[in-house]
Amino acid sequence: MVHAKSNPDEALTVQEVVALLGINKSTVYDLIKSGKLKGYTVGLKNGAFRVDRSEVTRYKKKNRVKP
């Protein structure tokens, strides 16, 4: 089976970030608003948030629990 390599610049929706990190939607918004997870809006006024896949990877590495 061939797996396509993930694009680190792929813009993920909040729901996709929820699925990848296993946290709830409000926590993703809190992380973005606090600057712990770098996100951006797309669209006009009150646009939707997006987070680059590479940012999710960075966040996971930085917050990994060490044994």
N, C-alpha and C positions, 0 to 999 in steps of 0.2 A: 504494500500500500504506500503511495506517495503522498507526503504531506507538504503543502505549500508553506514556505517560510513566512512568518509573520512580518508585516511591514512595520518597523518601529515608528514611522511617521503617521500610521493609520490613526485617524480621528475616531475615538470611541465615544459612544453616547454614555450618559450616566448609567443607564440600565446595563450596558455592557461592562462598565466598571464594577457595578454591583455584583455581577456574575463572576468576574475575574477575582475580586477581592473577598467575596463572601460576606459582604457587609450590607447594611440597608441603605436605601436611597438618601435619607436625611443625613447619614454619616458621610456619604460622598460629598454632598453639598457643603457640609461643615468643613470637611478637609479642604475643599477648594477655596471656600471663603477665608479660612485661616491661613492659606498659603502652603499648607503641608502637602497638598497635591495640586500641581499647577494645571489649571484648566483655562478655558477661554470660551467666549460666547460666539456663536455664529448666527447670522441673520440680523435683522434690524432690532429695534427696541424690544427688550425682554427676550432676546434670542436664547436659543438652547445652548447648554454647556456641552463642551467637548473636551476630552482629555486624550493626549497622544499616548499610544501604546507604550512608547519608551518611557513616558512619565510614570505609568502604572508599574512598569518593571523597576524603575528607580525607587519608587516608593516601597515596593515589596522588599527589595534588597536592603534599603535603609532601615526598615522596621522589622526585619527578620529577627526572631528570638534566637539567641545563641545558647546552646546547651551548656 
